[in-house]
Amino acid sequence: MSSPTAVSPYEVYVMLPQLQATWQSDGDGRDRSVVIAGLQAVELCLRLAGDVLDDNRAEACAEERLSRVVRCAVDSCALIAELLGDAAETPTPRSTPPLTAQGKRILGALPTRHAEALGAALTAVPWPRLTPEHRARVEVVLGLRANPWQEPEDALFRTVHQFTECWLRIALHQIDDAAVKAAAGGFVEAARDVDLATRAVELVIFNNDMLELMVPADFHPLRVRLRDGTAAHSRAVHEMFRRPVTLLSALREFLAGKDLPLVALLDNPGTDPVAYRYLRAVASLAKRCQTFLLHHYQLVLEVLGTNTRGTLGNEVQRLATHAVRPLLPELDQARHDLALIAGIRYGAVSGRMVLDGERDAGLHPYPPRATPQRCPDETVRTRIDAYFQAFRDRDASAWTALFDPANGVLVDINGTRPVVGRKKLAIFVNSLFDSFHEIEPSYTVDRMEIGHAKVTWRMSAVSHMNTPARFSGTETFTFAADGLILHAEAEWDAHAVARQVWPHPSEHWTPTA
């Protein structure tokens, strides 16, 4: 990313410095800033609508473009109304929509249904009075539009990005307000500010999706000339990706003061509903930011394809990487922790529910109970020892190799759904290793018969959350003649283990199975 004083090619192309100059005024309050940037976004939509009305290309999907542009303008008005106050409380217009003369002309030229929808949205906004100085700042978009277009899709591409910058300006303003409120413990008000910022990002995503309607053959000359004229190089976009972490840090400090881990709030939202509501707001914002990147990545693929090489190809791959990388690693880890806790907590319950459901549906997808085959006792002992040694070594390959490749069966808890075949056994044991970072097993052989053995085992383990757990159980084995395991069935108290791994009770958990 370029230094704060440098102007990137993207900023030059979008004419961002000119736009930014209209947003920066120490004398403006919050509402005035929203009005300037928001009204500029609406005016930009009207300019795009005018472009569509003048576009004679049959391949330009004029009706779909016009519908999307008008919907974007209508949604912009609705969000501006929410940002300025609840306009629904006043059924009559409070003021005349402060459109420019050119904006009014384009509005009057729209087909009736579009003009009526946008006109109603405009009059529902509680517009404040604009001074001549404020109107001049709104009309800057006219000057930007005066720049001659060089390619057929130049107007759409540039205007969409200008619209994006207007709404990201508003979104960042809302997030800054939310951060101040959250730091002071005002999570209710902060959550609302974050929600409105999220709505702004959603609007940006919908607006950017209009670029799907570009005609690639007409866009490629512009793409070659622009090189990095894309929202992926926008400073505002980069800031949006940083802000969720800042917002979450305020909640982390608050929860630390209550000695409440983040995973505990996820597990039991009733512990602090206000904090949980704020967490959900921040998580939604982070998700929409990632959605923005994902949509941008898919748009790039529509133009460049997946196999582009060189500088542009590297950018495509970077987009893909960023689109799937969690913006909130701490929250992502807490979700993972809770998933592993739930896997232990509900293991017996879910396994029985699935098995009962399959039986009720008349499904019997599992092989019948294997018959023990004659296998030397020495081989049986060697296999059992290797079975528990693989737990100690955390060696999934060695453990699954002890089972018959196609018909080896594990029943983790008596009465639960069997795990059949090495592929699914590998999934099971790797999940176990995810849940426990250390496992130190010991066992004794209680009974040994032809191709059959029963053992009592004990586990001393350390969970993925670094909590110690000690548990015990029994396991019966049925062997083939070559010593491969045909059937293994364990019996142990999953609830007791869950309480050791995560001793905090959840109001949502009723251990009834």
PEBELQUI-V980999 format. One record per residue. SS is DSSP state (H for helix, E for strand, L for the rest). PHI is phi in whole degrees, 0 to 359 (NA if undefined). Layout:
BEGIN
SS,PHI
SS,PHI
END
This chain:
BEGIN
L,NA
L,289
L,291
L,301
L,269
L,278
L,247
L,281
H,304
H,299
H,295
H,296
H,295
H,283
L,61
H,295
H,303
H,294
H,294
H,300
H,298
H,280
H,268
L,261
L,208
L,295
L,277
L,272
L,277
H,300
H,300
H,295
H,297
H,297
H,296
H,299
H,293
H,293
H,293
H,300
H,298
H,295
H,299
H,297
H,299
H,297
H,297
H,296
H,299
H,298
H,300
H,296
H,297
H,266
L,276
L,263
L,288
H,295
H,275
H,276
L,53
H,302
H,295
H,292
H,300
H,296
H,298
H,292
H,296
H,294
H,298
H,297
H,294
H,297
H,295
H,297
H,297
H,298
H,288
H,300
H,300
H,293
H,292
H,271
L,140
L,283
H,290
H,295
H,288
L,240
L,293
L,261
L,299
L,272
L,197
L,283
L,305
L,276
L,285
L,288
H,299
H,292
H,298
H,295
H,297
H,293
H,302
H,291
H,271
L,291
L,305
H,307
H,295
H,288
H,297
H,293
H,296
H,287
H,298
H,295
H,294
H,295
H,284
L,277
L,274
L,281
L,297
L,280
L,290
L,255
L,285
H,306
H,293
H,292
H,298
H,297
H,291
H,296
L,286
H,304
H,298
H,295
H,294
H,295
H,289
L,290
L,296
L,294
L,279
L,257
L,227
L,300
L,259
H,298
H,299
H,296
H,296
H,292
H,293
H,301
H,289
H,295
H,302
H,303
H,295
H,299
H,284
H,292
H,302
H,293
H,299
H,295
H,298
H,296
H,293
H,299
H,299
H,297
H,297
H,295
H,293
H,295
H,299
L,268
L,88
L,272
H,287
H,295
H,294
H,297
H,297
H,294
H,299
H,294
H,300
H,293
H,297
H,297
H,300
H,296
H,295
H,299
H,295
H,298
H,298
H,298
H,297
H,296
H,295
H,297
H,291
H,299
H,274
L,298
L,275
H,307
H,297
H,275
H,274
H,303
H,301
H,292
H,300
H,296
H,287
H,282
L,58
L,253
L,279
L,217
H,296
H,295
H,255
L,282
H,295
H,297
H,297
H,298
H,295
H,300
H,284
H,274
H,294
H,304
H,297
H,298
H,296
H,289
H,298
H,296
H,291
H,300
H,295
H,296
H,293
H,298
H,294
L,260
L,55
L,239
L,295
H,300
H,295
H,292
H,293
H,294
H,288
L,220
H,301
H,294
H,302
L,205
H,301
H,293
H,297
H,294
H,299
H,295
H,301
H,296
H,297
H,295
H,297
H,294
H,298
H,299
H,296
H,293
H,297
H,293
H,298
H,304
H,294
H,298
H,297
H,296
H,299
H,295
H,295
H,299
H,296
H,295
H,264
H,259
L,77
L,270
L,253
L,296
L,247
H,81
H,302
H,295
H,297
H,298
H,297
H,300
H,294
H,296
H,300
H,298
H,297
H,293
H,294
H,253
L,275
L,300
L,282
L,239
H,303
H,296
H,291
H,300
H,293
H,297
H,296
H,296
H,302
H,294
H,297
H,290
H,300
H,295
H,300
H,283
H,300
L,255
H,307
H,292
H,296
H,294
H,300
H,288
H,298
H,296
H,296
H,297
H,296
H,295
H,294
H,297
L,275
L,80
L,264
L,222
L,277
L,250
L,294
L,296
L,304
L,292
L,269
L,302
L,247
L,294
L,220
L,301
H,304
H,298
H,294
H,299
H,296
H,298
H,293
H,296
H,297
H,295
H,300
H,280
H,295
H,296
H,296
H,297
H,275
L,54
L,250
H,295
H,296
H,296
H,291
H,292
L,292
L,282
E,263
L,302
L,304
L,260
L,246
L,297
E,233
E,237
E,249
L,294
L,224
L,310
L,92
L,261
L,298
L,292
E,255
E,240
L,86
H,296
H,298
H,285
H,296
H,295
H,297
H,298
H,289
H,292
H,294
H,297
H,292
H,294
H,283
E,229
E,285
E,225
E,221
E,240
E,266
E,217
E,204
E,228
E,274
E,274
E,207
E,220
E,232
L,295
L,63
E,213
E,209
E,233
E,232
E,252
E,235
E,225
E,236
E,247
E,226
E,236
E,284
L,296
L,260
L,64
L,260
E,285
E,213
E,235
E,208
E,217
E,186
E,234
E,211
E,249
E,237
E,238
E,245
L,276
L,296
L,274
L,91
L,286
E,282
E,269
E,206
E,228
E,223
E,254
E,221
E,202
L,262
H,296
H,298
H,296
H,291
H,300
H,291
H,284
H,293
L,219
L,287
L,281
L,289
L,246
L,291
L,268
L,253
L,239
L,284
L,255
L,260
END
